[in-house]
Amino acid sequence: MSKQIIWHKIASSANEIPFLENGMVEIEIGGKKVCLVLRENNIYACATKCPHAGGKMSAGYIDTLGNIVCPLHRYKFSIMSGRNVSGEGYFLKTYKIEHRESGVFIGFENDGMFSWLK
């Protein structure tokens, strides 16, 4: 059974997203809080909290290799896949971003136990 993706409009253009100095911002959309990351003119999205100890990812930074780094214990995650690249074995939830003529959208997988009823 394939997973359904529900798309939510973030902004009409990337310029409308209020990224902080570190290139990140935490927003709430579609009933979820997410961390948006701007890196080399690309937008990525991930969970707001580190899976290790709950550090606020938007308070961290992006390293020179493009990984998002948790501010608490410096665990590093690929912003594209969510894989932990510093060796601890954790996984950071990531979300799909699409740029369309009508704006910037984020996709949430609807894979709950009863998602097939919808």
DSSP file (Angstrom, degrees, kcal/mol; ACC not computed):
  #  RESIDUE AA STRUCTURE BP1 BP2  ACC     N-H-->O    O-->H-N    N-H-->O    O-->H-N    TCO  KAPPA ALPHA  PHI   PSI    X-CA   Y-CA   Z-CA
    1    1 A M              0   0    0      0, 0.0     2,-0.1     0, 0.0   115,-0.0   0.000 360.0 360.0 360.0 126.1    0.0    0.0    0.0
    2    2 A S        -     0   0    0      1,-0.1     2,-0.4     0, 0.0     0, 0.0  -0.441 360.0-112.7 -79.4 151.5    1.5    3.4   -1.0
    3    3 A K        -     0   0    0     -2,-0.1     2,-0.4   108,-0.0   108,-0.1  -0.657  25.6-132.5 -84.9 136.1    1.8    6.2    1.4
    4    4 A Q  E     -A  110   0A   0    106,-0.9   106,-4.0    -2,-0.4     2,-0.5  -0.699  14.9-146.1 -86.8 137.6   -0.4    9.3    0.6
    5    5 A I  E     -A  109   0A   0     -2,-0.4     2,-0.6   104,-0.2   104,-0.2  -0.922   4.5-156.0-107.6 127.2    1.3   12.7    0.8
    6    6 A I  E     -A  108   0A   0    102,-3.0   102,-2.6    -2,-0.5     2,-0.4  -0.903  14.8-148.6-100.9 122.2   -0.7   15.6    2.0
    7    7 A W  E     -A  107   0A   0     -2,-0.6     2,-0.4   100,-0.2   100,-0.2  -0.744  12.9-171.3 -97.9 138.2    0.8   18.9    0.7
    8    8 A H  E     -A  106   0A   0     98,-2.5    98,-2.6    -2,-0.4     2,-0.4  -0.992  25.6-120.7-128.2 133.9    0.6   22.2    2.7
    9    9 A K  E     -A  105   0A   0     -2,-0.4    96,-0.3    96,-0.2    21,-0.1  -0.598  25.7-179.1 -75.9 126.9    1.5   25.6    1.3
   10   10 A I  E     -     0   0A   0     94,-3.5     2,-0.3    -2,-0.4    95,-0.2   0.869  64.7 -24.2 -88.8 -46.4    4.3   27.3    3.3
   11   11 A A  E     -A  104   0A   0     93,-1.2    93,-2.9     1,-0.1    -1,-0.4  -0.975  54.7-110.1-160.9 163.8    4.6   30.5    1.4
   12   12 A S  S    S+     0   0    0     -2,-0.3     2,-0.3    91,-0.3    -1,-0.1   0.793 104.6   1.9 -72.7 -28.2    4.0   32.1   -2.0
   13   13 A S  S >  S-     0   0    0     90,-0.1     3,-1.4    91,-0.1     4,-0.3  -0.976  75.3-109.0-152.1 162.1    7.7   32.3   -2.5
   14   14 A A  G >  S+     0   0    0     -2,-0.3     3,-1.4     1,-0.3    -1,-0.1   0.802 113.6  67.7 -62.5 -29.3   10.9   31.3   -0.7
   15   15 A N  G 3  S+     0   0    0      1,-0.3    -1,-0.3     3,-0.1     4,-0.1   0.716  92.3  61.2 -64.8 -20.4   11.6   35.0    0.0
   16   16 A E  G <  S+     0   0    0     -3,-1.4    -1,-0.3     2,-0.1    -2,-0.2   0.620  79.8  98.5 -81.3 -13.2    8.6   35.2    2.3
   17   17 A I  S <  S-     0   0    0     -3,-1.4     2,-2.1    -4,-0.3    -6,-0.1  -0.656  75.8-135.3 -81.2 124.0   10.0   32.6    4.7
   18   18 A P        -     0   0    0      0, 0.0    -1,-0.1     0, 0.0     6,-0.1  -0.385  30.1-175.8 -82.0  65.9   11.6   34.4    7.7
   19   19 A F        -     0   0    0     -2,-2.1     6,-0.2     6,-0.1    18,-0.1  -0.319  19.7-128.3 -62.1 141.9   14.9   32.5    7.9
   20   20 A L    >   -     0   0    0      4,-2.5     3,-2.2    38,-0.1    -1,-0.1  -0.212  35.9 -86.5 -80.4 177.9   17.1   33.4   10.9
   21   21 A E  T 3  S+     0   0    0      1,-0.3    -1,-0.1     2,-0.1    -2,-0.1   0.803 128.8  57.1 -57.0 -31.8   20.7   34.3   10.6
   22   22 A N  T 3  S-     0   0    0      2,-0.2    -1,-0.3    36,-0.1    40,-0.3   0.411 120.2-107.9 -82.5   3.4   21.7   30.6   10.9
   23   23 A G  S <  S+     0   0    0     -3,-2.2    15,-3.2     1,-0.3     2,-0.3   0.631  86.1 101.6  82.6  14.0   19.5   29.8    7.8
   24   24 A M  E     +C   37   0B   0     13,-0.2    -4,-2.5    34,-0.2     2,-0.3  -0.884  41.8 177.8-128.9 160.1   16.8   28.0    9.8
   25   25 A V  E     -C   36   0B   0     11,-1.8    11,-3.3    -2,-0.3     2,-0.5  -0.958  23.5-133.2-157.3 144.8   13.4   28.8   11.2
   26   26 A E  E     +C   35   0B   0     -2,-0.3     2,-0.3     9,-0.2     9,-0.2  -0.878  33.0 171.4-100.5 130.1   10.8   26.8   13.1
   27   27 A I  E     -C   34   0B   0      7,-2.6     7,-2.8    -2,-0.5     2,-0.5  -0.889  29.7-132.3-131.3 163.7    7.2   27.0   11.8
   28   28 A E  E     +C   33   0B   0     -2,-0.3     2,-0.3     5,-0.2     5,-0.2  -0.985  37.1 155.0-116.9 127.4    3.9   25.4   12.5
   29   29 A I  E >   +C   32   0B   0      3,-2.9     3,-1.8    -2,-0.5   -19,-0.1  -0.988  61.6   7.1-151.5 139.5    2.0   24.2    9.5
   30   30 A G  T 3  S-     0   0    0     -2,-0.3     3,-0.1     1,-0.3    -1,-0.1   0.801 130.5 -58.0  59.0  29.7   -0.7   21.5    9.0
   31   31 A G  T 3  S+     0   0    0      1,-0.2     2,-0.4     0, 0.0    -1,-0.3   0.570 119.0 101.3  78.6   9.1   -0.8   20.9   12.7
   32   32 A K  E <   -C   29   0B   0     -3,-1.8    -3,-2.9     2,-0.0     2,-0.5  -0.948  67.0-133.0-126.5 147.2    2.9   20.1   12.9
   33   33 A K  E     +C   28   0B   0     -2,-0.4    15,-0.6    -5,-0.2     2,-0.3  -0.853  34.9 174.9 -93.4 132.5    6.0   22.0   14.0
   34   34 A V  E     -CD  27  47B   0     -7,-2.8    -7,-2.6    -2,-0.5     2,-0.5  -0.940  30.5-127.3-135.7 157.8    8.9   21.7   11.6
   35   35 A C  E     -CD  26  46B   0     11,-3.0    11,-2.3    -2,-0.3     2,-0.4  -0.931  23.2-156.6-104.6 124.0   12.3   23.2   11.1
   36   36 A L  E     -CD  25  45B   0    -11,-3.3   -11,-1.8    -2,-0.5     2,-0.4  -0.824   7.2-162.4-100.3 142.4   13.0   24.7    7.7
   37   37 A V  E     -CD  24  44B   0      7,-2.7     7,-2.5    -2,-0.4     2,-0.6  -0.986   9.6-155.5-128.3 132.0   16.6   25.0    6.5
   38   38 A L  E     + D   0  43B   0    -15,-3.2     2,-0.4    -2,-0.4     5,-0.2  -0.938  24.7 163.9-106.5 118.2   17.9   27.2    3.7
   39   39 A R  E >   - D   0  42B   0      3,-2.8     3,-1.7    -2,-0.6    -2,-0.1  -0.964  68.5 -20.4-139.9 119.1   21.1   25.9    2.2
   40   40 A E  T 3  S-     0   0    0     -2,-0.4     3,-0.1     1,-0.3    -1,-0.1   0.894 126.0 -52.2  49.6  48.4   22.6   27.0   -1.1
   41   41 A N  T 3  S+     0   0    0      1,-0.2     2,-0.4   -27,-0.0    -1,-0.3   0.596 117.0 113.2  65.3  14.6   19.2   28.3   -2.3
   42   42 A N  E <   -D   39   0B   0     -3,-1.7    -3,-2.8     2,-0.0     2,-0.5  -0.908  58.8-141.2-112.3 145.1   17.5   25.0   -1.5
   43   43 A I  E     +D   38   0B   0     -2,-0.4     2,-0.3    -5,-0.2    -5,-0.2  -0.904  20.8 180.0-107.3 133.2   14.9   24.6    1.2
   44   44 A Y  E     -D   37   0B   0     -7,-2.5    -7,-2.7    -2,-0.5     2,-0.4  -0.864  11.2-151.4-124.3 160.1   14.8   21.5    3.4
   45   45 A A  E     +DE  36  95B   0     50,-0.7    50,-2.2    -2,-0.3     2,-0.3  -0.994  20.4 157.5-136.9 142.6   12.5   20.5    6.2
   46   46 A C  E     -DE  35  94B   0    -11,-2.3   -11,-3.0    -2,-0.4    48,-0.2  -0.912  47.4 -64.8-150.0 175.4   13.0   18.3    9.3
   47   47 A A  E     -D   34   0B   0     46,-2.3   -13,-0.2    -2,-0.3    10,-0.1  -0.262  40.9-129.3 -61.8 154.0   11.6   17.6   12.8
   48   48 A T  S    S+     0   0    0    -15,-0.6     9,-2.6     9,-0.1    10,-0.4   0.718  87.0  58.5 -80.6 -20.8   12.1   20.4   15.3
   49   49 A K  B    S-F   56   0C   0      7,-0.2     7,-0.2     8,-0.1     6,-0.1  -0.890  85.6-115.2-117.5 142.0   13.6   18.2   18.0
   50   50 A C     >  -     0   0    0      5,-2.3     4,-1.8    -2,-0.4     5,-0.1  -0.481  22.4-134.4 -66.3 136.7   16.7   16.1   17.9
   51   51 A P  T  4 S+     0   0    0      0, 0.0    -1,-0.1     0, 0.0    41,-0.0   0.643  98.9  58.6 -70.3 -12.2   15.9   12.4   18.3
   52   52 A H  T  4 S-     0   0    0      3,-0.1    -3,-0.0     1,-0.0    -2,-0.0   0.970 133.2 -14.5 -80.1 -59.8   18.7   12.0   20.9
   53   53 A A  T  4 S-     0   0    0      2,-0.0    -1,-0.0     0, 0.0    -3,-0.0   0.227  93.5 -99.8-135.6  14.3   17.8   14.5   23.7
   54   54 A G     <  +     0   0    0     -4,-1.8     3,-0.0     1,-0.2    -6,-0.0   0.675  56.9 171.0  79.3  17.3   15.1   16.8   22.2
   55   55 A G        -     0   0    0      1,-0.1    -5,-2.3    -6,-0.1     2,-0.8  -0.307  44.6-105.1 -60.9 145.9   17.4   19.7   21.3
   56   56 A K  B >   -F   49   0C   0     -7,-0.2     3,-2.0     1,-0.2     4,-0.2  -0.634  29.5-157.7 -77.3 107.4   15.8   22.5   19.3
   57   57 A M  G >  S+     0   0    0     -9,-2.6     3,-1.9    -2,-0.8    -1,-0.2   0.818  87.9  61.8 -60.0 -34.5   17.2   21.9   15.8
   58   58 A S  G 3  S+     0   0    0    -10,-0.4    -1,-0.3     1,-0.3   -34,-0.2   0.640  98.9  58.3 -68.9 -11.9   16.5   25.5   14.7
   59   59 A A  G <  S+     0   0    0     -3,-2.0    -1,-0.3     2,-0.1    -2,-0.2   0.432 100.1  72.3 -92.5  -1.4   18.9   26.7   17.4
   60   60 A G  S <  S-     0   0    0     -3,-1.9     2,-0.3    -4,-0.2    10,-0.2   0.252  80.1-118.4 -87.6-145.1   21.7   24.6   16.0
   61   61 A Y  E     -G   69   0D   0      8,-1.3     8,-3.0   -38,-0.1     2,-0.5  -0.955  13.5-107.5-153.7 170.2   23.7   25.3   12.8
   62   62 A I  E     -G   68   0D   0     -2,-0.3     6,-0.2   -40,-0.3    14,-0.0  -0.927  37.2-140.7-104.7 125.1   24.6   23.9    9.4
   63   63 A D    >   -     0   0    0      4,-2.5     3,-1.8    -2,-0.5    -1,-0.0  -0.179  32.9 -91.5 -79.0 178.2   28.1   22.6    9.1
   64   64 A T  T 3  S+     0   0    0      1,-0.3    -1,-0.1     2,-0.1    -2,-0.0   0.698 126.5  54.9 -65.6 -19.4   30.4   23.0    6.1
   65   65 A L  T 3  S-     0   0    0      2,-0.1    -1,-0.3     0, 0.0    -2,-0.0   0.461 121.8-104.5 -91.2  -2.1   29.2   19.7    4.7
   66   66 A G  S <  S+     0   0    0     -3,-1.8    13,-0.7     1,-0.3     2,-0.3   0.650  73.3 140.4  89.9  16.6   25.6   20.8    4.8
   67   67 A N  E     - H   0  78D   0     11,-0.2    -4,-2.5    12,-0.1     2,-0.4  -0.693  53.9-122.1 -91.1 145.7   24.6   18.7    7.9
   68   68 A I  E     -GH  62  77D   0      9,-2.4     9,-2.3    -2,-0.3     2,-0.5  -0.742  28.6-153.1 -85.6 134.0   22.2   20.1   10.5
   69   69 A V  E     -GH  61  76D   0     -8,-3.0    -8,-1.3    -2,-0.4     7,-0.2  -0.933  11.7-127.1-117.0 125.7   23.9   20.0   13.9
   70   70 A C     >  -     0   0    0      5,-2.6     4,-1.2    -2,-0.5   -13,-0.1  -0.457  13.6-139.3 -68.0 137.2   22.0   19.8   17.2
   71   71 A P  T  4 S+     0   0    0      0, 0.0    -1,-0.1     0, 0.0   -14,-0.1   0.698  93.0  57.0 -72.6 -18.1   22.9   22.6   19.7
   72   72 A L  T  4 S-     0   0    0      1,-0.1    -3,-0.0     3,-0.1    -2,-0.0   0.981 130.0  -2.8 -79.1 -58.5   22.9   20.3   22.7
   73   73 A H  T  4 S-     0   0    0      2,-0.1    -1,-0.1     0, 0.0    -3,-0.0   0.269  93.2-113.6-122.2   9.0   25.4   17.5   22.0
   74   74 A R     <  +     0   0    0     -4,-1.2     2,-0.2     1,-0.2   -14,-0.0   0.751  51.6 168.3  63.9  28.0   26.5   18.3   18.4
   75   75 A Y        -     0   0    0     -6,-0.1    -5,-2.6    -5,-0.0     2,-0.4  -0.541  25.2-141.9 -68.6 138.6   24.9   15.3   16.8
   76   76 A K  E     -H   69   0D   0     -7,-0.2     9,-2.1    -2,-0.2    10,-0.9  -0.857  19.4-175.5-112.3 140.4   24.9   15.7   13.0
   77   77 A F  E     -HI  68  84D   0     -9,-2.3    -9,-2.4    -2,-0.4     2,-0.4  -0.984  32.9-110.5-133.6 142.1   22.2   14.7   10.6
   78   78 A S  E  >  -H   67   0D   0      5,-2.7     4,-2.3    -2,-0.4   -11,-0.2  -0.575  22.8-148.6 -66.6 126.5   22.0   14.8    6.8
   79   79 A I  T  4 S+     0   0    0    -13,-0.7   -34,-0.3    -2,-0.4    -1,-0.2   0.707  95.3  50.6 -72.3 -18.1   19.5   17.5    6.0
   80   80 A M  T  4 S+     0   0    0    -36,-0.1    -1,-0.2     3,-0.1   -35,-0.1   0.875 129.0  13.1 -85.7 -40.2   18.5   15.5    2.9
   81   81 A S  T  4 S-     0   0    0      2,-0.1    13,-0.2    12,-0.0    -2,-0.2   0.636  89.5-126.0-112.9 -18.4   18.0   12.0    4.3
   82   82 A G     <  +     0   0    0     -4,-2.3    10,-2.9     1,-0.3    -3,-0.1   0.394  57.4 148.7  84.7  -3.5   17.8   12.6    8.1
   83   83 A R  B     -J   91   0E   0      8,-0.2    -5,-2.7    -6,-0.1     2,-0.5  -0.405  54.8-115.0 -67.9 138.9   20.6   10.0    8.6
   84   84 A N  B     -I   77   0D   0      6,-1.3     3,-0.3    -7,-0.2    -7,-0.3  -0.627  32.2-177.3 -72.2 120.4   22.9   10.5   11.6
   85   85 A V  S    S+     0   0    0     -9,-2.1    -8,-0.2    -2,-0.5    -1,-0.1   0.431  70.4  69.7-103.7  -0.4   26.3   11.2   10.1
   86   86 A S  S    S-     0   0    0    -10,-0.9    -1,-0.2     0, 0.0    -9,-0.1   0.341 111.6-106.0-100.9   6.8   28.3   11.5   13.4
   87   87 A G  S    S+     0   0    0     -3,-0.3    -2,-0.1   -11,-0.2   -12,-0.0   0.462  87.0 114.1  96.0   2.5   27.9    7.8   14.3
   88   88 A E  S    S-     0   0    0      2,-0.1    -3,-0.1     1,-0.0   -13,-0.0   0.669  76.7-123.8 -85.2 -15.1   25.4    7.7   17.0
   89   89 A G        +     0   0    0      1,-0.3     2,-0.1    -5,-0.2    -4,-0.0   0.583  61.3 134.6  90.1  10.0   22.7    5.8   15.0
   90   90 A Y        -     0   0    0     -7,-0.0    -6,-1.3     2,-0.0     2,-0.4  -0.405  43.2-142.4 -87.3 168.9   19.8    8.2   15.4
   91   91 A F  B     -J   83   0E   0     -8,-0.2     2,-0.5    -2,-0.1    -8,-0.2  -0.993   3.3-150.0-136.6 126.5   17.5    9.3   12.5
   92   92 A L        -     0   0    0    -10,-2.9     2,-0.1    -2,-0.4   -42,-0.1  -0.849  27.4-117.9 -97.3 125.3   16.0   12.8   12.1
   93   93 A K        -     0   0    0     -2,-0.5   -46,-2.3   -47,-0.1     2,-0.3  -0.411  34.6-167.7 -63.4 129.9   12.6   12.9   10.4
   94   94 A T  E     -E   46   0B   0    -48,-0.2     2,-0.3   -13,-0.2   -48,-0.3  -0.831   6.4-149.6-117.6 160.3   12.7   14.9    7.2
   95   95 A Y  E     -E   45   0B   0    -50,-2.2   -50,-0.7    -2,-0.3     2,-0.2  -0.925  22.0-106.4-129.2 152.6    9.9   16.1    5.0
   96   96 A K  E     -B  107   0A   0     11,-0.9    11,-2.5    -2,-0.3     2,-0.4  -0.530  28.3-160.0 -79.2 143.3    9.6   16.8    1.2
   97   97 A I  E     -B  106   0A   0      9,-0.2     2,-0.4    -2,-0.2     9,-0.2  -0.980   6.4-170.7-121.8 136.2    9.6   20.3   -0.1
   98   98 A E  E     -B  105   0A   0      7,-2.5     7,-3.0    -2,-0.4     2,-0.6  -0.992  14.3-149.0-128.2 137.3    8.2   21.2   -3.5
   99   99 A H  E     +B  104   0A   0     -2,-0.4     2,-0.3     5,-0.2     5,-0.2  -0.920  29.1 170.1-101.5 122.5    8.5   24.5   -5.4
  100  100 A R  E >   -B  103   0A   0      3,-3.3     3,-1.5    -2,-0.6    -2,-0.0  -0.778  50.6-100.7-124.9 169.5    5.5   25.2   -7.6
  101  101 A E  T 3  S+     0   0    0     -2,-0.3     3,-0.1     1,-0.3    -1,-0.1   0.851 124.4  50.3 -57.7 -33.5    4.2   28.1   -9.6
  102  102 A S  T 3  S-     0   0    0      1,-0.2     2,-0.3   -89,-0.0    -1,-0.3   0.459 124.3 -80.3 -88.7  -0.3    1.8   28.8   -6.7
  103  103 A G  E <   - B   0 100A   0     -3,-1.5    -3,-3.3     2,-0.0     2,-0.5  -0.921  60.3 -38.4 143.6-166.3    4.4   28.6   -4.0
  104  104 A V  E     -AB  11  99A   0    -93,-2.9   -94,-3.5    -2,-0.3   -93,-1.2  -0.883  54.8-169.9-103.5 129.8    6.5   26.5   -1.7
  105  105 A F  E     -AB   9  98A   0     -7,-3.0    -7,-2.5    -2,-0.5     2,-0.4  -0.894  15.3-150.7-124.6 149.8    4.9   23.4   -0.3
  106  106 A I  E     -AB   8  97A   0    -98,-2.6   -98,-2.5    -2,-0.3     2,-0.5  -0.948  15.8-143.8-116.5 141.2    5.7   20.8    2.4
  107  107 A G  E     -AB   7  96A   0    -11,-2.5   -11,-0.9    -2,-0.4     2,-0.5  -0.908  10.3-167.4-111.1 128.4    4.6   17.2    2.2
  108  108 A F  E     -A    6   0A   0   -102,-2.6  -102,-3.0    -2,-0.5     2,-0.3  -0.946  24.7-124.5-110.8 130.1    3.5   15.1    5.2
  109  109 A E  E     -A    5   0A   0     -2,-0.5     2,-1.0  -104,-0.2  -104,-0.2  -0.566  11.7-150.2 -73.2 132.0    3.1   11.3    4.7
  110  110 A N  E     +A    4   0A   0   -106,-4.0  -106,-0.9    -2,-0.3    -1,-0.1  -0.741  45.4 138.8-101.3  82.5   -0.3   10.1    5.8
  111  111 A D        +     0   0    0     -2,-1.0    -1,-0.1  -108,-0.1    -2,-0.0   0.010  21.6 139.2-118.9  27.9    0.7    6.6    6.8
  112  112 A G  S >  S-     0   0    0      1,-0.1     3,-1.9     2,-0.1     4,-0.3  -0.172  70.4 -96.1 -67.5 167.2   -1.3    6.1   10.0
  113  113 A M  T 3  S+     0   0    0      1,-0.3     3,-0.3     2,-0.1    -1,-0.1   0.824 125.1  33.1 -54.3 -36.5   -3.0    2.9   10.8
  114  114 A F  T >  S+     0   0    0      1,-0.2     3,-1.9     2,-0.1     4,-0.3   0.128  81.1 114.1-110.1  20.2   -6.3    4.0    9.4
  115  115 A S  G X   +     0   0    0     -3,-1.9     3,-1.2     1,-0.3    -1,-0.2   0.767  68.5  68.1 -62.9 -24.9   -5.0    6.3    6.6
  116  116 A W  G 3  S+     0   0    0     -4,-0.3    -1,-0.3    -3,-0.3    -2,-0.1   0.673  89.5  65.6 -69.2 -15.5   -6.5    3.9    4.0
  117  117 A L  G <         0   0    0     -3,-1.9    -1,-0.2     1,-0.2    -2,-0.2   0.707 360.0 360.0 -76.8 -19.1  -10.0    4.9    5.2
  118  118 A K    <         0   0    0     -3,-1.2    -1,-0.2    -4,-0.3    -2,-0.2   0.462 360.0 360.0 -84.1 360.0   -9.6    8.5    4.0
